[in-house]
Amino acid sequence: MCGIVGYTGKDSALTPVIEGLRRLEYRGYDSAGIAIPAEIGKPLFIEKRSGKLKNLEDALGKTPKSNSGIGHTRWATHGGPTDTNAHPHLDNEGKLALIHNGIIENYEQLRYELEKKGHKFKSETDTESVVHLLSDARKENNGDLAAAMRQVCKQLKGSFTLLAIHADDPTHIVGARRNSPLVVGIGDGENFLASDVAAFISHTKKALELGQDQVVDITPTSIEVTDLSGQKVTGKEFEISWDATAAERGGFSHFMLKEIYEQPKAIADTLIGRLSGLDLKIKFKKFNKIVIIACGTAYNAGLVGKYAIEKWGNIPVDVELASEYRYREPSLDKKTLVIPISQSGETMDTLMALRYAKSKNATILSVCNTNGSTIARESDAVLYTHAGPEIAVASTKAFATQLIAMYLIGLEVSRKLGTLTKNEIKQISEELNQLPAKVEQILETVEPLRQTTRKFKSAESVLFLGRHVGYPTALEGALKLKELAYMHAEGFAGGELKHGPIALIDQGTPVVAIMPTSGSLLAEKMASNIQEVKARGAIVIVISESDFAGADHFIRIPKVNQLMQPVLSVVPLQVIAYEMAVARGNDVDQPRNLAKSVTVE
C-alpha cells in the first residue's frame, strides 16, 4: 500500500527519491515525506505533508545537497492523514529517520516501555515506536544500523517493510521486510530500495529479491543481505521486463483508459506459448477438489475460473474470499489444490490464506502478475500473467489476464485428467486465440457508450445483472463503479431479482444487463429478467452479441464461447465506470481511500 523509496549513490538524492514516489502514487496514499542528510552528524533534513505529493514538493524549498535519502507515501492506518503522522519519523536526536509499510501489532506495548525510558513521541502511529526502538538498538550495537535493525525486527509482531537512514553514516540505507514487499535496485555506483520496481525503473532494470525476515544494507557500491541472525544470504537477481515508458500515459488522459486499451496485447502476451500446455510440474490426478482464494477483482476472476475448470476438468471448485478463508478453519488436505490469485503477489489477505493452506499440506498454484513476489515465492508453482505494469488503482488488464490464466488452468486440468478430447481442446484454444482481436473490436466501437454513460452521472444507484459467467462479470462491473464513481452499485444473478433485489428498482434506475449466448435457455431467462425491471421503470443497457429489442441502450460484443464471454463483456463495464468517474469529477487513477496493493489484513 505505502510507497517506499531509498537512494544512495553519486547523484543528488532528491531527484530519484521524488521521482520514485511519483511512480508509486498509483499504490494509493494520503501523505508523503522525505528525509535527507544535511551534514554528517547533524540532524537530518525532513519534510512531510498530508495530501498529494505536490503538497510535499511545494513545501520543500531549498534542500540539502545529499547523495542519499529516503521517501514515503503513506496510506493511513494508525492515526489520521496529518503532517505529524506522515513518514518519515525521527528519533529524539533527529538523526535517525524511519519509514514503514505495514502494521506493527505490538506497538502499544513497545511505546509504553519506551516512554518509561524517557522517549518522547509526537505522532499517533505504530511506526514511531520502531524508530525509538531502533535508536536504542543502534547505540547498543556501536552504531551498526544493520545489526540494530536485525535486533529490532526480532521484537516486532506484525507485517512490515522498514527503511532507515542515520546522519552519522548517511551513505548506508538499511531495510527489512516481513510479509510486506521490498526490492533492491542494482545500479552503477548507485543502489535503490523500494516497495515496487516502478520506483527505480528509469535508472536500472537489474533488481534483487529479498526473502522473508531479511535485512539489507546498501551503499553506493555494495549490497549486503542477511537473515535476522546475521548470516549472509544470497538474494535472487532478476531482470525487469518492462521499461519506464510502459508506466507513462502515452497520450491517454488517464492510466486507466490507457490500460483498458492495452488489454488486447496483455491477453495475447498471457496466451503466448501456453495453449499447447503448461509446464507446472503439478500432479493434477491426485486432487479431489480445487479451492480458489482471492480478494476484490481477483475474486471475481476466480468465480469465472470455477465455471471453466468445473466444465472442462470435471472437478469440484470452491471460490473463497481470502480475507475470510483461514478464520473459518476450512477443511483441506494434501488432496486439495489451492489457487491464490493476486495481481501484486503481495496481497496480505491472500498471502495469509495461502500460508494456512500450506500448513494443511495443500498444493499451491498461484496466479500473479509480479515476478519474485511473496505469494509467487511461497507457492509450489506459479502461472504468471503478462499484464505488464498496471498503474491505475482500479484493475482492468490485470482482471482480463487473470481470466485468461483461469482458462489456461482449466485446459491444463482437462489435459491431465483426460476430460476433454483433443479436438475439444483444439477448438477452445482457437477461440482463446481470437480473444485479443475481439477485444480490439469492442474498443473500436466504445465512443457512443462513453456519451451514453454521461447521461446517468446523477443516478443514485446502478444495478448489474448477469447469469452463468455473466453473474461474476456483473459483480466486477458493480465493483468498478463503486471504486471509481463513489456511487451505490450492485451486481446480481438475474434469477435472484425476484427474491428481493427487485425492490430496488425505481423509475429511471439504470440497469446494465449482460446477455448470455444467443438462443440458449439462459438467454431466454435473462430476457425475462430484463422485462421484469423494465416493467418497473428501469432504463436498461444491454450487452449482447445480437440485437435485443427490449434495450433502451444496446452494446454489441462479438460472438464467443459462453465461458469466455466475460473477457469481452467486462470491457464496456470498465468504460462505463471510467466515464462515470470522469463525468462526476473524480480522480480516476487514484480513487479515494483505495490502494493498489493491499499489504495489511
ZIMO-V359916 format. One record per residue. N is the residue number from 1. RES is the residue in one letter. SS is DSSP state (@ for helix, = for strand, . for the rest). PSI is psi in whole degrees, 0 to 359 (none if undefined). D_FIRST is the distance of its C-alpha to the first C-alpha in Angstrom with 2 decimals. Layout:
<<N	RES	SS	PSI	D_FIRST> <N	RES	SS	PSI	D_FIRST>>
This chain:
<<1	M	.	295	0.00> <2	C	.	152	3.81> <3	G	=	131	6.51> <4	I	=	133	9.43> <5	V	=	136	12.96> <6	G	=	140	16.31> <7	Y	=	136	19.72> <8	T	=	126	23.22> <9	G	.	214	26.11> <10	K	.	344	29.05> <11	D	.	171	27.67> <12	S	.	131	26.54> <13	A	@	335	22.96> <14	L	@	316	22.07> <15	T	@	306	22.13> <16	P	@	331	19.85> <17	V	@	311	17.30> <18	I	@	319	17.26> <19	E	@	319	17.53> <20	G	@	318	14.56> <21	L	@	322	12.38> <22	R	@	321	14.00> <23	R	@	343	13.20> <24	L	.	5	9.43> <25	E	@	329	9.79> <26	Y	@	340	9.29> <27	R	@	344	5.50> <28	G	.	131	6.35> <29	Y	.	165	7.47> <30	D	.	5	10.78> <31	S	=	165	12.20> <32	A	=	153	12.81> <33	G	=	163	15.21> <34	I	=	157	17.18> <35	A	=	129	19.74> <36	I	=	133	22.76> <37	P	.	134	25.96> <38	A	.	314	28.93> <39	E	.	139	31.72> <40	I	.	128	32.03> <41	G	.	351	32.43> <42	K	.	160	31.69> <43	P	.	146	28.70> <44	L	.	150	25.61> <45	F	=	127	24.97> <46	I	=	139	21.85> <47	E	=	136	20.67> <48	K	=	146	17.79> <49	R	=	143	17.60> <50	S	=	161	15.92> <51	G	.	203	15.36> <52	K	.	163	14.95> <53	L	@	328	15.24> <54	K	@	326	18.91> <55	N	@	320	19.55> <56	L	@	313	18.74> <57	E	@	320	20.86> <58	D	@	333	23.65> <59	A	@	349	23.79> <60	L	@	314	24.02> <61	G	.	222	27.74> <62	K	.	123	29.41> <63	T	.	154	27.22> <64	P	.	149	28.65> <65	K	.	107	29.31> <66	S	.	149	27.39> <67	N	.	13	26.56> <68	S	=	155	23.44> <69	G	=	166	20.39> <70	I	=	151	16.72> <71	G	=	160	14.14> <72	H	=	139	10.82> <73	T	=	128	8.79> <74	R	=	139	7.75> <75	W	.	113	6.46> <76	A	.	134	9.60> <77	T	.	291	10.57> <78	H	.	109	13.81> <79	G	.	142	15.73> <80	G	.	172	15.52> <81	P	.	77	14.17> <82	T	.	168	17.23> <83	D	.	318	18.43> <84	T	.	320	19.30> <85	N	.	346	16.05> <86	A	.	155	14.15> <87	H	.	157	13.69> <88	P	.	161	15.66> <89	H	=	147	17.88> <90	L	=	155	21.45> <91	D	.	178	24.12> <92	N	.	345	27.34> <93	E	.	345	28.98> <94	G	.	14	26.35> <95	K	.	345	26.48> <96	L	=	125	23.41> <97	A	=	143	19.88> <98	L	=	139	16.68> <99	I	=	156	12.95> <100	H	=	136	10.51> <101	N	=	133	7.15> <102	G	=	200	8.01> <103	I	=	130	11.17> <104	I	=	110	14.72> <105	E	.	334	16.98> <106	N	.	26	20.22> <107	Y	@	327	19.40> <108	E	@	317	22.15> <109	Q	@	318	24.83> <110	L	@	316	23.79> <111	R	@	317	23.95> <112	Y	@	314	27.31> <113	E	@	322	28.75> <114	L	@	321	27.60> <115	E	@	325	29.02> <116	K	@	330	32.24> <117	K	.	357	32.42> <118	G	.	2	32.24> <119	H	.	139	28.65> <120	K	.	129	27.79> <121	F	.	146	24.43> <122	K	.	335	23.28> <123	S	.	176	19.95> <124	E	.	7	18.82> <125	T	.	158	15.78> <126	D	.	334	15.65> <127	T	@	322	14.85> <128	E	@	331	18.28> <129	S	@	324	20.11> <130	V	@	320	18.84> <131	V	@	324	20.06> <132	H	@	320	23.43> <133	L	@	317	23.70> <134	L	@	323	23.01> <135	S	@	314	25.59> <136	D	@	316	28.22> <137	A	@	324	27.49> <138	R	@	319	27.91> <139	K	@	323	31.30> <140	E	@	338	32.28> <141	N	.	28	31.55> <142	N	.	40	33.61> <143	G	.	4	30.80> <144	D	.	103	29.09> <145	L	@	324	25.38> <146	A	@	317	24.46> <147	A	@	321	26.86> <148	A	@	319	25.48> <149	M	@	319	21.91> <150	R	@	319	23.41> <151	Q	@	316	25.32> <152	V	@	317	22.46> <153	C	@	328	20.18> <154	K	.	338	23.14> <155	Q	.	350	23.10> <156	L	.	142	19.49> <157	K	.	137	18.53> <158	G	=	200	15.11> <159	S	=	136	12.09> <160	F	=	154	10.97> <161	T	=	133	10.79> <162	L	=	140	13.34> <163	L	=	135	15.05> <164	A	=	150	18.38> <165	I	=	144	21.30> <166	H	=	140	24.79> <167	A	@	336	27.44> <168	D	@	337	30.24> <169	D	@	67	28.95> <170	P	.	349	26.48> <171	T	.	345	26.69> <172	H	.	131	24.76> <173	I	=	130	20.99> <174	V	=	133	19.99> <175	G	=	160	16.79> <176	A	=	153	16.17> <177	R	=	142	13.96> <178	R	=	108	14.26> <179	N	=	315	12.35> <180	S	.	155	9.03> <181	P	.	143	9.41> <182	L	.	132	11.75> <183	V	=	149	14.44> <184	V	=	133	17.61> <185	G	=	125	19.15> <186	I	=	111	22.94> <187	G	.	189	24.95> <188	D	.	102	28.60> <189	G	.	16	29.14> <190	E	.	147	25.46> <191	N	=	159	22.37> <192	F	=	154	18.62> <193	L	=	140	15.58> <194	A	=	160	12.09> <195	S	.	350	8.81> <196	D	.	140	10.24> <197	V	@	340	13.98> <198	A	@	333	13.69> <199	A	@	329	13.65> <200	F	.	14	17.17> <201	I	.	333	18.63> <202	S	.	353	21.27> <203	H	.	327	22.60> <204	T	.	151	22.75> <205	K	.	2	22.40> <206	K	=	131	22.93> <207	A	=	164	20.13> <208	L	=	127	20.14> <209	E	=	146	18.29> <210	L	.	139	17.70> <211	G	.	180	18.57> <212	Q	.	137	17.82> <213	D	.	46	18.91> <214	Q	=	150	19.81> <215	V	=	136	20.19> <216	V	=	139	20.60> <217	D	=	113	22.79> <218	I	=	145	23.05> <219	T	.	179	25.79> <220	P	.	335	26.94> <221	T	.	6	29.11> <222	S	.	153	27.83> <223	I	=	121	25.05> <224	E	=	124	25.68> <225	V	=	133	23.70> <226	T	=	161	24.89> <227	D	=	182	24.28> <228	L	.	348	24.35> <229	S	.	355	28.15> <230	G	.	0	28.35> <231	Q	.	134	29.54> <232	K	=	140	28.66> <233	V	.	156	26.84> <234	T	.	116	26.70> <235	G	.	162	23.38> <236	K	.	117	23.46> <237	E	=	148	23.63> <238	F	=	159	22.74> <239	E	=	132	23.31> <240	I	.	128	20.73> <241	S	.	355	22.50> <242	W	.	162	21.41> <243	D	.	180	21.95> <244	A	@	328	20.63> <245	T	@	335	22.68> <246	A	@	340	20.76> <247	A	@	7	17.77> <248	E	.	159	20.23> <249	R	.	340	21.41> <250	G	.	37	24.90> <251	G	.	347	26.82> <252	F	.	151	24.84> <253	S	.	336	23.96> <254	H	.	154	20.36> <255	F	@	322	18.09> <256	M	@	317	18.23> <257	L	@	318	22.00> <258	K	@	317	22.13> <259	E	@	331	20.13> <260	I	@	318	22.44> <261	Y	@	346	25.31> <262	E	.	357	23.97> <263	Q	@	321	24.24> <264	P	@	317	27.82> <265	K	@	318	27.04> <266	A	@	320	23.92> <267	I	@	314	26.15> <268	A	@	317	28.99> <269	D	@	324	26.97> <270	T	@	334	25.72> <271	L	@	333	29.36> <272	I	.	125	31.06> <273	G	.	8	33.07> <274	R	.	347	31.92> <275	L	.	342	34.41> <276	S	.	356	37.04> <277	G	.	159	34.96> <278	L	.	135	31.89> <279	D	.	76	32.28> <280	L	.	345	30.23> <281	K	.	42	32.82> <282	I	.	134	32.34> <283	K	.	89	35.47> <284	F	@	335	34.89> <285	K	@	342	38.34> <286	K	@	352	37.46> <287	F	.	140	34.96> <288	N	.	355	36.19> <289	K	=	161	32.95> <290	I	=	139	29.48> <291	V	=	124	26.35> <292	I	=	129	23.31> <293	I	=	134	20.05> <294	A	=	174	17.00> <295	C	.	150	14.86> <296	G	@	229	15.11> <297	T	@	320	16.47> <298	A	@	326	16.82> <299	Y	@	318	18.92> <300	N	@	322	21.13> <301	A	@	322	21.68> <302	G	@	324	22.67> <303	L	@	319	25.18> <304	V	@	319	26.82> <305	G	@	324	26.87> <306	K	@	312	28.83> <307	Y	@	313	31.54> <308	A	@	314	31.91> <309	I	@	319	31.92> <310	E	@	321	34.33> <311	K	@	311	36.56> <312	W	@	328	36.81> <313	G	@	349	36.44> <314	N	.	48	38.18> <315	I	.	140	35.89> <316	P	.	138	34.17> <317	V	=	127	30.45> <318	D	=	146	28.23> <319	V	=	125	24.80> <320	E	=	143	22.61> <321	L	=	121	19.45> <322	A	@	326	17.39> <323	S	@	341	16.30> <324	E	@	343	20.06> <325	Y	@	302	21.55> <326	R	@	339	22.07> <327	Y	@	342	22.93> <328	R	@	5	26.03> <329	E	.	63	27.20> <330	P	.	161	28.22> <331	S	.	121	31.16> <332	L	.	161	30.61> <333	D	.	198	32.23> <334	K	.	349	33.05> <335	K	.	11	34.33> <336	T	=	132	30.94> <337	L	=	123	28.69> <338	V	=	131	25.03> <339	I	=	99	22.87> <340	P	=	139	19.09> <341	I	=	127	17.46> <342	S	=	125	13.90> <343	Q	.	310	13.08> <344	S	.	335	10.50> <345	G	.	10	12.47> <346	E	.	4	9.63> <347	T	.	115	9.38> <348	M	@	317	10.29> <349	D	@	317	12.93> <350	T	@	320	14.50> <351	L	@	316	14.59> <352	M	@	326	16.33> <353	A	@	320	18.66> <354	L	@	314	19.48> <355	R	@	324	20.45> <356	Y	@	314	22.59> <357	A	@	320	24.31> <358	K	@	323	25.03> <359	S	@	341	26.56> <360	K	.	12	28.93> <361	N	.	18	29.95> <362	A	.	155	28.51> <363	T	=	139	27.99> <364	I	=	120	24.49> <365	L	=	105	24.21> <366	S	=	153	20.63> <367	V	=	117	19.75> <368	C	=	171	16.78> <369	N	.	357	16.31> <370	T	.	112	14.96> <371	N	.	133	17.72> <372	G	.	8	17.39> <373	S	.	165	14.26> <374	T	@	315	14.57> <375	I	@	319	15.77> <376	A	@	316	18.19> <377	R	@	328	19.54> <378	E	.	7	20.22> <379	S	.	158	22.02> <380	D	.	331	25.76> <381	A	=	157	25.40> <382	V	=	136	22.89> <383	L	=	105	23.45> <384	Y	=	133	21.24> <385	T	.	160	20.89> <386	H	.	57	21.53> <387	A	.	341	19.57> <388	G	.	185	18.63> <389	P	.	134	15.58> <390	E	.	109	14.20> <391	I	.	318	12.76> <392	A	.	142	13.18> <393	V	.	316	10.60> <394	A	.	125	13.66> <395	S	.	135	14.77> <396	T	.	286	18.37> <397	K	@	337	19.57> <398	A	@	319	17.19> <399	F	@	314	18.99> <400	A	@	316	22.31> <401	T	@	332	21.95> <402	Q	@	322	20.87> <403	L	@	315	24.10> <404	I	@	319	26.02> <405	A	@	320	24.74> <406	M	@	317	26.02> <407	Y	@	319	29.35> <408	L	@	321	29.68> <409	I	@	319	29.17> <410	G	@	317	31.66> <411	L	@	319	34.15> <412	E	@	319	33.74> <413	V	@	317	34.40> <414	S	@	323	37.45> <415	R	@	310	38.75> <416	K	@	330	38.51> <417	L	@	353	39.98> <418	G	.	32	42.52> <419	T	.	347	41.78> <420	L	.	150	42.12> <421	T	.	165	44.95> <422	K	@	321	44.56> <423	N	@	321	45.51> <424	E	@	318	42.89> <425	I	@	319	40.16> <426	K	@	317	41.56> <427	Q	@	316	41.54> <428	I	@	319	37.93> <429	S	@	318	36.91> <430	E	@	321	38.84> <431	E	@	322	37.15> <432	L	@	320	33.67> <433	N	@	335	34.82> <434	Q	.	349	35.78> <435	L	@	317	32.40> <436	P	@	316	31.09> <437	A	@	325	34.30> <438	K	@	323	34.18> <439	V	@	319	30.66> <440	E	@	320	31.96> <441	Q	@	319	34.90> <442	I	@	316	32.81> <443	L	@	333	30.84> <444	E	.	350	34.22> <445	T	.	19	35.26> <446	V	.	352	32.33> <447	E	@	315	33.54> <448	P	@	326	35.75> <449	L	@	321	32.89> <450	R	@	320	30.86> <451	Q	@	320	33.89> <452	T	@	318	34.46> <453	T	@	323	30.96> <454	R	@	338	31.45> <455	K	.	339	34.34> <456	F	.	15	32.08> <457	K	.	338	29.63> <458	S	.	5	31.25> <459	A	.	144	31.28> <460	E	.	335	30.13> <461	S	=	148	29.11> <462	V	=	132	28.98> <463	L	=	147	29.80> <464	F	=	131	29.33> <465	L	=	142	31.90> <466	G	=	161	32.26> <467	R	.	155	34.20> <468	H	.	227	33.70> <469	V	@	349	30.72> <470	G	@	338	30.78> <471	Y	@	306	29.42> <472	P	@	332	25.91> <473	T	@	320	26.03> <474	A	@	320	26.82> <475	L	@	319	23.85> <476	E	@	319	21.59> <477	G	@	318	23.45> <478	A	@	319	23.02> <479	L	@	316	19.28> <480	K	@	319	18.98> <481	L	@	320	21.27> <482	K	@	314	19.46> <483	E	@	318	16.09> <484	L	@	320	17.88> <485	A	@	350	21.16> <486	Y	.	43	20.21> <487	M	.	160	23.42> <488	H	=	129	24.77> <489	A	=	140	24.96> <490	E	=	145	25.94> <491	G	=	137	26.90> <492	F	=	148	30.05> <493	A	=	132	32.32> <494	G	@	319	35.42> <495	G	@	346	37.78> <496	E	@	349	35.89> <497	L	@	311	36.63> <498	K	@	353	40.01> <499	H	@	19	38.65> <500	G	.	308	37.10> <501	P	@	339	34.59> <502	I	@	343	37.47> <503	A	@	341	37.95> <504	L	@	341	34.98> <505	I	.	128	37.00> <506	D	.	172	38.69> <507	Q	.	122	40.63> <508	G	.	1	38.45> <509	T	.	123	35.34> <510	P	=	132	33.59> <511	V	=	125	33.36> <512	V	=	120	31.96> <513	A	=	129	33.88> <514	I	=	110	33.24> <515	M	.	135	36.67> <516	P	.	179	37.25> <517	T	.	134	39.57> <518	S	.	143	42.80> <519	G	.	355	45.83> <520	S	.	163	44.05> <521	L	@	323	44.54> <522	L	@	320	40.87> <523	A	@	321	41.51> <524	E	@	317	44.47> <525	K	@	320	42.54> <526	M	@	322	39.74> <527	A	@	322	42.42> <528	S	@	320	43.73> <529	N	@	322	40.36> <530	I	@	318	40.18> <531	Q	@	326	43.66> <532	E	@	317	42.75> <533	V	@	327	40.04> <534	K	@	324	42.23> <535	A	.	343	45.06> <536	R	.	16	42.96> <537	G	.	5	42.10> <538	A	.	150	38.83> <539	I	=	119	38.20> <540	V	=	127	37.28> <541	I	=	116	35.35> <542	V	=	130	36.29> <543	I	=	117	34.60> <544	S	=	160	37.34> <545	E	.	349	39.12> <546	S	.	161	42.41> <547	D	.	143	43.80> <548	F	.	114	43.40> <549	A	.	332	46.04> <550	G	.	5	44.25> <551	A	.	136	41.25> <552	D	.	326	40.90> <553	H	=	139	38.53> <554	F	=	133	38.40> <555	I	=	117	35.87> <556	R	=	136	37.37> <557	I	.	155	35.56> <558	P	.	155	37.41> <559	K	.	138	39.03> <560	V	.	161	37.13> <561	N	.	134	37.20> <562	Q	@	318	36.01> <563	L	@	334	33.31> <564	M	@	358	31.81> <565	Q	@	326	32.01> <566	P	@	328	28.31> <567	V	@	326	27.52> <568	L	@	313	29.86> <569	S	@	338	29.62> <570	V	@	337	25.85> <571	V	@	311	26.29> <572	P	@	326	28.23> <573	L	@	322	25.76> <574	Q	@	318	22.92> <575	V	@	319	25.34> <576	I	@	312	26.28> <577	A	@	316	22.75> <578	Y	@	310	22.20> <579	E	@	323	25.60> <580	M	@	319	25.34> <581	A	@	317	22.20> <582	V	@	314	24.12> <583	A	@	330	27.22> <584	R	.	2	25.58> <585	G	.	26	24.10> <586	N	.	162	20.40> <587	D	.	105	17.55> <588	V	.	313	17.46> <589	D	.	334	14.62> <590	Q	.	74	12.15> <591	P	.	151	13.35> <592	R	.	144	13.22> <593	N	.	1	10.97> <594	L	.	154	8.80> <595	A	.	150	5.46> <596	K	.	312	6.41> <597	S	.	115	5.02> <598	V	.	98	5.32> <599	T	.	19	5.72> <600	V	.	153	7.92> <601	E	.	none	11.28>>
